[in-house]
Amino acid sequence: MKRKVMLCALVFALLLSCANAMAVKINNATPESGSGAEITDQNDKSFKVTYDGQKDKEYVVMVVSKDGVGEGDVPTKESISNNQNGVVVYMDQVESNSEGKVEFVVRPNLENADTGDTYRVYMSSNEASGNTMKLLGSFTLEDVLELIGDVNGDAKVNSSDITALVNLIISGRDLTENQKVAADSNKDGVVNSSDITALVNLVIKG
């Protein structure tokens, strides 16, 4: 009897692991007070930063963890390798427009990120003050449980998701990260017609 109970518990746990996946999303991206930066268009995977700089200048931007660089410090390759400046999860080079507006979209590498850290957005300035790092804002991350097969995102897995999956495959359009996780019903790393069969089976089995 004990063996049967243990077996049932194991099967139930396996079903749960197949039906759900843990993902990470951006949470609470906010500009640093007094930095002059604005943060807009925030979603689970990215957000846009706007800053008034000098016109026709180039800027380097990066995102590092809570142990990252302080004001006026520029991380080196060695310091990053030794984790002295925390983990860099995003780095880019952008150019201001003729009015001095600097805009960039932060798309951090969430696979290397930690939900226990606060990540800070820095920008290097080639203005008169020299090559310094300016703190523009910060964000945190949170774990999100995603339901395999919930293609339409209504927290249920039913026939509506089958229709949504068929439409996604036929359209051939790019999927968001959430859609990829939900639509990959057979968990083989790709979204195709095989996932329709797997999703139908999931719905039939309830």
C-alpha positions in Angstrom: 0.0 0.0 0.0 2.8 2.4 0.9 4.5 1.6 -2.4 1.4 2.4 -4.3 0.9 5.7 -2.5 4.5 6.7 -3.2 4.2 5.7 -6.8 1.0 7.8 -7.2 2.8 10.8 -5.6 5.7 10.4 -8.0 3.4 10.3 -11.0 1.6 13.3 -9.8 4.8 15.2 -9.3 6.0 14.3 -12.8 2.7 15.5 -14.3 3.1 18.8 -12.5 6.7 19.2 -13.8 5.5 18.5 -17.3 2.6 20.8 -17.1 4.4 23.8 -15.7 7.6 25.6 -16.1 9.3 28.3 -14.0 10.2 31.5 -15.9 11.8 34.8 -14.9 10.3 38.2 -15.6 11.4 41.8 -15.0 9.7 43.4 -12.0 9.5 47.1 -10.9 11.9 48.8 -13.3 12.3 52.3 -11.9 14.5 55.3 -12.8 17.0 56.6 -10.3 15.8 59.7 -8.6 17.5 62.8 -10.0 19.1 61.0 -12.9 16.9 62.5 -15.5 16.2 59.1 -17.0 12.7 57.8 -17.8 11.7 54.2 -18.1 8.7 53.2 -20.3 7.4 50.2 -22.3 8.1 47.8 -19.6 7.1 44.1 -20.1 8.3 40.8 -18.8 11.5 40.7 -20.8 12.5 44.3 -21.5 12.0 48.0 -20.9 13.0 51.3 -22.7 15.2 53.9 -21.1 15.3 57.5 -22.3 17.9 60.1 -21.2 18.7 63.7 -22.1 22.4 63.7 -23.0 24.5 65.6 -25.4 23.7 65.5 -29.1 25.6 63.4 -31.6 27.5 61.5 -28.8 28.1 57.8 -28.3 27.2 56.2 -25.0 27.9 52.7 -23.5 25.1 51.3 -21.3 25.2 48.2 -19.1 23.2 46.4 -16.5 25.0 44.9 -13.5 23.9 43.2 -10.3 23.5 44.8 -6.9 27.3 44.3 -6.3 28.0 46.4 -9.4 30.0 49.5 -10.1 29.6 52.6 -8.0 29.3 56.1 -9.3 32.5 57.1 -11.2 33.8 53.5 -11.5 34.2 51.7 -14.8 34.3 47.9 -14.6 37.2 46.2 -16.3 37.2 42.7 -18.0 39.3 41.4 -15.1 37.0 42.8 -12.4 33.9 41.4 -14.1 35.6 38.0 -14.4 36.5 38.1 -10.7 32.9 39.1 -9.9 34.2 42.3 -8.3 31.5 44.3 -10.2 28.7 41.7 -10.1 27.2 40.0 -13.1 26.8 41.9 -16.3 23.5 40.8 -17.9 23.2 43.5 -20.6 25.6 45.7 -22.5 25.1 48.0 -25.6 26.4 51.1 -27.3 24.0 53.8 -28.5 24.2 57.2 -30.1 22.2 60.2 -29.1 20.2 62.0 -31.7 20.5 65.6 -33.0 18.6 66.8 -29.9 20.7 64.9 -27.5 18.1 62.3 -26.7 19.5 58.9 -25.8 17.1 55.9 -26.1 17.8 52.2 -25.6 15.9 49.0 -24.8 17.3 46.9 -22.0 16.9 43.2 -22.8 18.8 41.5 -20.0 20.1 38.0 -20.3 17.6 36.5 -17.8 19.2 33.0 -18.0 22.2 34.4 -16.1 20.2 36.6 -13.8 19.2 35.9 -10.2 15.8 36.6 -8.6 17.6 37.4 -5.4 19.5 40.4 -6.8 18.7 44.0 -7.7 20.0 45.0 -11.1 21.2 48.5 -11.9 21.3 50.3 -15.2 24.4 52.3 -15.8 25.5 54.5 -18.7 29.0 55.7 -19.5 29.2 59.4 -20.5 31.8 60.9 -22.9 30.7 64.4 -21.8 33.0 67.0 -20.4 33.0 65.4 -16.9 35.0 62.4 -18.3 34.3 58.8 -18.8 32.1 58.1 -15.8 29.3 55.7 -15.0 26.0 57.2 -14.3 23.3 55.3 -12.5 20.0 55.6 -14.4 17.7 53.1 -12.7 17.2 49.6 -11.4 15.0 46.6 -11.5 14.4 43.3 -9.8 13.3 39.9 -11.1 10.6 37.4 -10.0 9.9 33.8 -10.8 6.7 33.1 -12.7 5.0 29.7 -13.0 3.9 29.3 -16.6 1.4 26.7 -17.6 2.4 24.4 -20.5 -0.4 24.5 -23.1 -1.8 27.9 -22.0 -1.2 29.4 -25.4 -3.8 32.2 -25.0 -2.6 33.1 -21.5 -6.0 32.8 -19.7 -4.5 30.4 -17.0 -6.5 27.5 -18.4 -5.7 24.7 -20.8 -8.6 23.9 -23.1 -9.8 23.8 -26.7 -9.3 27.6 -27.0 -5.6 27.0 -26.7 -5.6 24.4 -29.5 -7.2 27.0 -31.8 -4.7 29.6 -30.6 -1.8 27.3 -31.2 -3.0 26.4 -34.7 -3.3 30.1 -35.6 0.2 30.8 -34.2 1.8 28.0 -36.3 -0.1 29.0 -39.5 0.8 32.7 -39.1 4.5 31.9 -38.8 5.0 35.0 -36.7 7.7 35.3 -34.0 6.6 34.2 -30.5 7.2 35.8 -27.2 9.2 33.9 -24.6 6.0 33.1 -22.7 4.3 31.9 -25.9 7.2 29.6 -26.7 7.1 28.0 -23.3 3.3 27.6 -23.4 3.1 26.4 -27.0 5.9 23.9 -26.8 3.5 21.3 -25.5 5.8 18.3 -26.1 8.8 20.1 -24.6 11.2 19.3 -27.5 12.4 22.9 -27.8 10.5 23.8 -31.0 6.9 24.8 -31.8 5.4 22.9 -34.7 2.5 20.7 -35.6 3.7 18.0 -33.2 2.8 20.3 -30.4 -0.8 20.4 -31.6 -1.1 16.7 -31.1 0.5 16.9 -27.7 -1.9 19.8 -26.7 -4.9 17.9 -27.9 -3.8 15.0 -25.7 -3.3 17.3 -22.7 -6.8 18.7 -23.2 -8.4 15.3 -23.6 -6.7 14.0 -20.4 -7.8 17.1 -18.5 
